[in-house]
Amino acid sequence: MAKEITSRSEDYSKWYIDIVKKAGLADNSAVRGCMVIKPYGFAIWEKMQAQLDKMFKETGHQNAYFPLFIPKSFLSKEAEHVEGFAKECAVVTHHRLMNDPNGTGVVVDPSAKLEEELIIRPTSETIIWNTYREWISSYRDLPLLINQWANVVRWEMRTRLFLRTAEFLWQEGHTAHATKEEAIAESEQMLHVYADFVENFMAVPVVKGRKTASERFAGALDTYTIEALMQDGKALQSGTSHFLGQNFAKAFDVTFLGKDNKQHLVWATSWGVSTRLMGALVMAHSDDEGLVLPPKLAPIQVVIVPIPKPNEEIDKVANAIVEQLKAKGISVKYDQDTTKRPGFKFAEWELKGVPVRLGIGKRDLAKGVVEVARRDTKEKSSQPLDGIADYVENLLNDIQENIYSKALTYRDEHITPVDTWEEFKEVLDTKGGFVSAHWDGTEETEKKIKEETKATSRCIPLDGKEEAGTCVYSGKPSKGRILFARAY
């Protein structure tokens, strides 16, 4: 099976697509630019969703659902917002089909034209803030902490499974606050929630930072981001949180009666992560044999393979192990398929990234042991049957930590400070990763750097220090370093 996967060194892009398809995560659909998420891929997304949902609710947020369709006039109310999404919008113009009078099939009924076109949501700020006008009247209604799990459409022409598709799944939080300080605190809190999830569950280290003005979300006063690094040295924006100020409150006239008995505009935030995280999971950890999944997100954490095939004695031992592992909350599968040989099963479960494989054969049972293989390092060992559940439980924790540690080492080795334009270009071309460089703070310089190197500003790190210097491109004064990288 591994021979069917293009190696990372040969063609990283093809390697990624091979794994996504052959591991059964997703496939292309009949609709251009859209994907079908297959059961195994959706099972991973469900684990992500469940954990994130728990973390959102622990911070006081509630789930709701808003319409898929947004009246075109809503997008006209916030100029910067509509400008940011106008070129990606899918537009519904009619509400009915009819039989083609000239032949077979159907055509759009010309008499069914909508009075106002509807936009299939690219994001929901406008429809939500129009609703919030009805929900908010007093300071007692604040803060309003709402999240929705939904699909959105952004009409992408150059697509790649999970990373960039015309339709994708995500969550979007939209909160309303009485003060600027509360809204900023919310934006920062959710950034830390995202970082916690990506690092501690996905085992992907991130840099937390703020976007430059030109890279902010359309309509935001400030955008916070977590940036991850993939194995090919490219960055991936993995989650964003936006301080929207009062822009949407002004656009949709959302005010509240304050404790001072005066009317005030509401302060807003929005924040989201999407199925793009699935792409990050694949690209950050996997190898030329297939997926490498962190145990906390693996749909199947342990697989038991009988050698050479099931029999009464092996079944008895395997089923006992299954019950012991399930009692510890560990997801386990006993592979009793008699149509496949053990070697084929080993390769199949390796391709799917199952963290731990237990092999049970007649000789193993005679010795009172099982063979344990870990997916991350491919190490094998024989372990006593007595206490095997405890051993596996500890091993899963070790694998989670090891996967993160490996990714962290790679990330840290690929953050490179540079002081000259020549160094900047050389590091991008030969090493990749994040380039830490002085920047003069102008959009013009950012644009020039992107044009000449295809590198974009990723973020101004939150833990960065003020450091006087000289912009690597313009030679003008700089207040500090920011991170640049080529990115997905």
N, C-alpha and C positions, 0 to 999 in steps of 0.2 A: 504493500500500500504506500509506503514511504516513497517508493520509486515513482509513484504517480504525482508526487508533489515536487514542483520546481524548487530548487534550492534557493535560499535567501541570497547567497553570493552571486548566483546566476541572474536572477530577476526577482527583486524583492516584491514588486507589485504583483507579478504572476504568482509568486509563492503565497502571498496573502489571499488572493482570490481562490487558489487551489485549496487552501485550508478551509476557508469559509464554506466552500461547496462540498468538498469531500468529507469534512467532519459533520456535515449535515446541519449547518447553522442557517443558511439562507440560500436562495437562488434568485435568478432574474425572473421577472414576471412578463406576461404578454403586454403589459402596459409599460411603454418606454420610460426608463428612469426610476421605475418602482421595483420593489423586491418582495419576495415571499419569504417570511421568516418561518423556518421549518420547526417541528416540535422540539428538537434538541436545542436549537438556538433560542426558541421562545422560553424554554425551561430555564435557561441561564438568565434571560431578561426578567423572567418572573422572580427569580431570586434577588436580582438587583432591585427590582421594583418593590418587593416586600420589605427589604432592609431599608431602602430610602424612605418608604412610606412610614415605617416605624420611627425613623429619625425625625421626619417632618412632624409627626404627631407628638413626639416627645418635646418638641419645641413650640407646641401650642397651635399648630396648623390643622385645618380641617379640609377635607376634600369636597369639591363641588364639580359641576359640569356645565359648560356653556356651549352655545350653538357652534356648529361647524361653519355656518355661513355668516358673513359679516357684510352689512349694507355698505356699498361703495362710499356713501357719504360719510360714514364713520371714519374711514381712512383719510378723508380730506381734512379732518378737524385738527390733526397734529402734523404740521408740514414736514418736519424733519423725519418723523416716523414713516409717513407715506413715501417719502423720497427714498428711504432706506430699503423699502420692500417692493416698491412699484414694479420693478422689472422681474420680480419672482412670483407675481400673483397669478393664480388661475381664476378665471372669471366665469360665472354662470350667467348666461343671458336669456335662456328660455326655460320653461317649466314643463314642456310636453313634447313627445314625439308623435309621428303619424306614419301610416303606411305610405310608401313612395308611390304617387299616382302614376309614375312612368315605369314601374317595374316592381321587383321584389325588394324586400328590406324596408328599412325605416329612414325617415328624414326628420329634421327639426321642423316642428309646426310653426310656420312664420307668424301665425296669429297668437302664439303663446309667449311672445316676448315680455320679459319682466319690465315692470314700470321702472324699477331701479335694479341695476346689476348687483349680484351678490359675489363677494370674494370668498373663496375657500381659505380658511384661516391660515396665514403664514405664521401668526402669533396672535394672542388674544387680548392685548392691552385695550384695544378700542371697544370691543363688545363688552368686556368686563367693566371698564370704567363707565360706560353708559349705564350698566346695571347698578354699579355702586352708587350712582346718583340717587337711586331709589332706596338703597339700603342704608345710607348714611345721612343722618340729620343732626346728631348730637355727639359730643365728645364721649358719651356713654356707649356709642356704637363702635368706638375705636379702642385698640387696633383691630382691624379686620384682617385675619390671617387665612387666606384661601389658597389651596393648591388644586390643580386638576391634572389628571392623567388623560392624554388625548393623542390624536394624530394631527399633524400639520402638513401643509403642502407649500413647498418653495420650488418653483419650476426650474430645477437644475438641468442643464444640458450635458455636462460632463459628470457622470455619476460613478460611484464605486460602492459596492455593497456595504451597508452600515455607515460608512464614513460620509457619504454624500448621496442622498437619494431624493427624488422629487417629493415623495411622501415618507415621513418617518414618525416613529412613536417617541413621545417625550412626556415629561411633566413640566408644568409651568406654574410657578407660584406668583401670586399677585396680592400684595398687601397694602393696606391703607393705614396711615398713622397721623396722630395729632401734631407731632413736631418733627422738624428736620432731623434732630438728633436721634429720635427713635427710628426713623426710616434708615438713616445711615447705619445704625447699630444692627438693624435687621439685615441689611445688605451684607454686612461683614459677617454676621452670624451664619448666614446661609452659605457663604463662601467656605467657612470653616467646616460646616456640616458636609459639604461636597468633598473637601479635602480629606476629612476623616473617613468617609466612605471609600473614596478611590484608593487611599493608602492602606487602610486597614481591612478592606474586604476585597478590592480588586488587586491589592499588592502592587500598585503602581505609584511611585513617588511623584509628587507634583511640586511646582513652584507656585506660590500664591502671590498675586500681584494685581496691579491696576492697569487697565488699558490706556494707551495714549488717546488724545482727543479724536484722532482720525479713525481709531479702531473701536471706539465705543459703540454700543448698541444704539440703533436709531431712536432718538428721543430721550436718551439718558444723559444725566449730568455727570455720572461716573459709572464705569463698568469694572467690576472685579472679576478676576479670572483665575482658574487653575490650569497650568500648562504642564503637559506630560511629554516625555521624550520616547519615541519609538526606536526599535533596534536599528533602523536605517539612518538614525541621526536626525530625523525630521520631528518637529514639534506637533502636538495635537492639542488644540483647545478642548478641554474636557468638561468644562462647566463654567457658567457665568452667572453673576449676580449684579443687578443694576439698581442704582439709586436714580430714580426718575424725577426727583424734585417734585414740583407742582405742575409740570407740563401737562399731564393728562387730566389732572383736576381742573386746570384752567380750560382745557379743550372741551371737557364734558360737564363743566360747571358743578363740580362735586365739592360742596362746602359743608361745614358742620358748625353748630352753635357751641362755642367754647365755654369754659367755666367762667370766663369774664363776660358772658352774655353777648358776645359779638360773633359775627360770622367769619370763619377762617377757611382758607383752601386746605384741602387734605394733602399730605405728603405720601409719595408712592414708591414702591419697589417692585421689581419682577426678577425672577430667577429660574433657571432651567438646566436640565441635562437630558440627553436623548440616547437613542439606540446607537449613537456614535460611540458610546462607551463600550459597546460590544466590539467595535473595531479596535479600540485601544487595548482591550483585553487580549485579543488575538495577537496584535503586533508587538506588544510589550514583552510577552513571555514565550510565545510558541517557537518551535524549532523545525528542522527539516523533516521530522517524523510526524508532525501534526500539532494539535493543540497542547498547550500546557496550561491547565486551569488551577487557580488558587482554590484550595479545598472549600473555603467559605462560600464560593459561588458555583462549585461543580454540582450539576444535577445528580450525578452519581459519584460519590466520594470514594467508594471501594467496590471493586468487582472481584468476584470469586470465580476462578476458572478451574473446572475439574480436569485432571490429566490421567489418561487421554480423553476419558468421557465419563459422564455420571454413572455411579452405581450405588447400591444401597448404603454401603459403608461411607462413601464420600458424601452422599446426600445428607446422611445423618450428621456428620461433622459440619458440613457447610451450612446447613439450616440452623444448627446451634450457634454458629458464628454470626449468622444473619440476625438472629434474635438478640444476641449480646450487643451487636453494633447498633441495632435499631433502638435498643433500650438507652443508648447513650446519645440518641438523636443523630446518628450517622446514617446517611443514605447509602444503601448497599444493594447490589444486584448479584444474584447467583446465576451465572450464564450456563443454562442447561441445554443449550442448542446442540443437538447431536449431528447436525449437518455440516458443521465447521470443525476443522482441526484446531488443537490448542494454539499452534503457531499463528494461524489466521486470526483467532480471537485476540491473542496478545497484541498483534499489529492493529487490529480494529479499535480496541479500547485505548491503545496508545495514541492513535490518530484522534480519538475523541477527547483526549486529555484527562482521563480518569486518574486522579492523584495516586491511588494505591491499588495494586493488583495482588491478590492472594492466589497462589497456585496450590492445589491439593491433589496429590497423587498417592498411589498405593505405597510407594517407598517412603513418602513423607509421613504417612500415617503410621507406618511401622516404627518410625523413629520418634513419633509424637511431635512432629513439627509441620509447619507450612512454609512455603516459599513466599517471601514478601518482596515486591518490586515497587519502587517509588518512581513516579513519572518524571519528576523534575531533574533528578540526577541519573536516573536509569540504574541505580544501584540495586542489587539483589542480595537477600540474606535469608537464612533459615531461622525461624523463630519458634519457640515452644508454643504448642497449642494452648497450654495452660497460661492464661493471662494475655492471650492474643488481642482481645478487645481493648484492654488498657494500652497495650503497645501501639496498636493502630491509632487510637485516639491521640496519643502523644506524637506519633509520627505525622499525623495530619497537621498538628500545630507547628511542627518543625518544618514541614513542607511549605506552609503558608509563610513562615518567617524567612525561609531560604529564598523563596521566589521574590519576595520583596527586597531582601538584601542584595540579591543579584541585580535586580533592576535599579536599585539605589546606587550601587557601585558604578554601573554603566552611566547613569544620569550624572553623577558627580564628576566622573572622569570626562564628561562631555559638556561641562560648563567652562568655557575658556575665556579669560579676560584678554582683551587686545587693546593696543593703544594707537595703532596706525591703520590706515585704510588698506595697505598691502597685507598686513596681518589678518585683518577682517576677512578679506577675500580668500586668502590662503586657507584659513581655518575652515571656512564654509566649504571649500572645494575638496580639501584633503581629509578633514576630520569630521565635519558636521557637528550637530548638536547645538546647544545654546552658545551664542557669542555675546559676552558681556562687554559692552562698549559705551563710551561716552557719546552723548547725542545732544545737539544744541536746542532741542525742544520744538523745532519747527516742523510743520507738516510737509513743507517743501523738501527738506532733507530726507525725511522718511520716504517720500515718494521716489526720490532719486536713488536711494539705497535699494529700494524694491525693484526699480527699473533695471539697475545695473547688476544685481545679484540674485533676484527673486527671493530675497530674504525679507521678512516682515518683522516689525516690532511685536514681540510676544507679550511682554508686560514690564512694568516698573515694579520690581520685587518689593513686597511689603516689608521684608526685613533688610532692604537695601539701606545703605548709609549715604548721607549727603557727602559728596566727594567732588571737590572742584577739579575740573579737568578741561580737556579740549576735545571737541567733537571729532570723531575719527574721519568723518566725511568732509565737513565744511571748515574745520579748524577754528570754529567759533567757541566761546566759552560754554562749558557744560556744568550742571549742578550735580550730576551723578550718572552712574551707569544704568543701562537698561538691557534687557535681553532681546536679541534678534535671533531668528532661525528661519530656515526654510520649513514650510509647514504644510500639513494636510488641510 
